[in-house]
C-alpha cells in the first residue's frame, strides 16, 4: 500500500490563535491559509482549522470527541511532552500511565487547544495493543466521562 496521511478538519475561532497553539506550541508546520482557515502539518498528517461564527463550548470530558497521535517511539512521545510543558500549553489531563501492568499499558496526556478541542498523545508499551489485544475488550477509561 502506498503511504497515506490522515486528514482532520476541526473548528477554531481565528487563524492567528490557532497558529500560536499549533505552530508555535505543538510545532506543526503551517501550510496554506485564508482569513478563515489554516492547513497544518502535524507529524505528516493534515489538520485544517476552519473558523466558525458559532460559539465553541468546552467539552464535559474526553469522550466522545478528541484526536491526536500514537507514537511508535517513547522518546518521540517524551519529546512532545517536554515541548508542551516548555511552551506552557494547557493540559486537560496530565501525563500518566493507563492500564499499567497489562498488555494495554500506555502513556498518555491530553491537551486542550484555545477552542476547547482535546488532543491525546499516546505511546503503547506493547505495540500489539494499538490495533490488537481484541480479547481484552477494554477501550478507554473504565468509567466514561460524558
N, C-alpha and C positions, 0 to 999 in steps of 0.2 A: 504494500500500500504506500502511496506517496505521502509525504508529510502534509498534515493538515493543521490548521490552527483554529482555536475556539474564538467565537465572536459573541460578545455580550453588549447589548445596549441597556443603559440604565439612566435613571433620572438625576439631574443636577439642577441647581438654581442658577448658576452662572459659570461661564468658562474660566474666568480668572481664578476663582476659588477652587474649582476642580483641578486646575493645573498646579496650584500651590500644594494641594494634598497629593495628587497622583504623580506629578513630575518631580517637584521639589522634595516631597516627603517620601513616597514609595520608590522613586527612581525610574518611573515609566519614561519612555521616550514619547514626546509629543509629535503627532502627525498633523494631517490637515485639520483646519478648524474654520469655523464660521462664527458669526456673532452668537449663535445659539447651540453650537455643537463642537466637540473636540474628539479626535481619534487618538487613542493612547495605546502604546505597545507595552504590555505587561508580560515580561518574560516570553515574548514571541507570540502572544495572544492579543487579539484586537478587542479593546474596550472602546465603546463610544458613549460619551456622556451627552445627553440631549437635555437642554434646558426646558423646563416646564413651568407654565404660569401657575399651576396648581400648587398649593402648599404641600410640602413634604413633611410628614409627621414621623416621629420616632417609632420604631417597632417596639413591641412589648416583649421581645425575646429574639433568640437566634432562629427560631422556627416560625414560619416555614421558609423564609427567604434570606439567603446570604449567598455569597460567591467567593471564590478565592483560588488558591493553588495548593497542590500536593507536591511537595519537594521530594526528589529521589535521593538527595544527599543531605544529611543532617547539617553539615557545615553551611550549606546554602540557606537552610531554614534559619539557622542561628545568625547568619549574616543579615538577613532581612529583619529579624527580631532586633538585632543591635541597631540597625538603621532606623527602625520605627521608634525605638527608645531615644536615640540620639536626636531625631527630628521632632520629638515631643508629640508624636501622633497619639490620638485618643484610643486607648484600649477599651473595647467593650467588655472583653474578658481577658485577663492577664494570661501569660504563658502557663501552661500546665500539661500534665500527662493524663490522658484518658485511657480507660480500660487497662490500667497498669498491671503487669504480670500476666497478661493474656496475649493470644496471637493478634488481637486487635489493638494492642498498645500503640499509641501515637502521641506526639507532642503537638500542641495546637495553641494558637492565640487568635483572638478576634479584634479587628479594628473597626471603628465607626468613622466613616468619612463625614465631611461637614453637612451632608444632605441626608444623613441617617441610613445610608446604605451600609450593610455589615459585610465585612470581608474576613474570611477564615483562611489561615495558612497552617498547613499540616506537614508533619513528617512521620510516616509509619515506620516503626521499628522492624516490622516484618512486611516486606513488600507484597506478600501474598494477600494481605488484608485490604489492599487498595481496591481490588475487584473481587477477591475471593473470600474464603472463610465463610461460605454461604451457610454452613451448618450452624453457625453462631446465631443468626437471626437478630443480632444487635445492630442497630443503626442509630447513631446519635446518642444523646444522653438518655438515661433510663426514664426520667420524667421530662416530658416535652414542655418546653417553655412557650406557651401560647400567648 
